[in-house]
């Protein structure tokens, strides 16, 4: 069985992806907001790239959630998310 510390980055990466998809944001949209390439952003979601605390906060702001929701939740927990603001949803299209 893997060490829980080793699994945590994969859980956070999966949470980022789930919430991005829930918001109907594309990887291109988040990459542009973060000023990185879509390929670099994809590596974040796949857990191939380690992200800084600063980057985690940036992602949380773009996704309109608290950072703790990215860190604490996993597939066994249901999260109540507010709908995206009208400004952000129209920008993602």
N, C-alpha and C positions, 0 to 999 in steps of 0.2 A: 504494500500500500504506500502511495506517495505521501510525502510530508505535506501537511496542510499549507505550509509557507510556500512550497513550490506550486501548489494549485491556485493560490490566491491571485496572482497576475492573470491567469487564464479566466478566472471568474470575473474579475474587473473588466477585462477585455470583452468577455461575452455580454456583460451588463451594458457596456457602452454600445455594443452593436444592437442589442435588443431595444434599448431606448431610442437609438437613432432610427431604427426601423419603425418603431411605434410612432415616432414623430413624422414619419414619411420624409426624412432627410436623406439625401444621397451622400455617399462617401465623398464625392466631388464637392458638395456644399460644405461639409465639415472641414475638408482639407483646405478649401479656399478661406474659410473663416480662421483657420489655424495658420495660414500662410505656409502650408507644406503641400507636397504633391499628393495626388490621390493614392499613388503606390505607397508612399510613406504612411499615409493614414490607414490604408489597408493592413499594413504590418502591425499597427497599434491594435486594431480589432482582432487580428489573428494571434496576438500575444507574442509576435516575433520581436517587437521593439519594446524596450523598457521605457516607460514614460516618467517624466519628472513630476513632482508635486505641482509645479506651476502649470504644466500641460494638463494634468488631471483637473485642476480648477478651471482652466480655459474650456475644456470639454464640457464640464458640468454647467458652466454659464451658457454655452451655446445650446446645450440640450435642455436648459431651463429646469435643472434639478439641483438638489443638494449633493455635494461631493460624497457624503456618507451613503447616499443611495447607490452610488457606484461601487463603494467599498463593501458595504454590509450585505447587500442582497445577493441571493443566488437563486438557482432554479426552484428551490423549495419555498420561496417567499413571493407572495403577490405584492406588487407595489401599486399604489394608487397614484397615477400621474395626471397632472392637470393637462388639458389640451394645450397645444402650442399657442403662443400669442399670435395674433393675426399678422403682425409685422414679420415674424420669423417664418411662418408657414408660406406667406406669399413670396418671400425671398428665396425659399428653397425650390420653388417651381421654375 
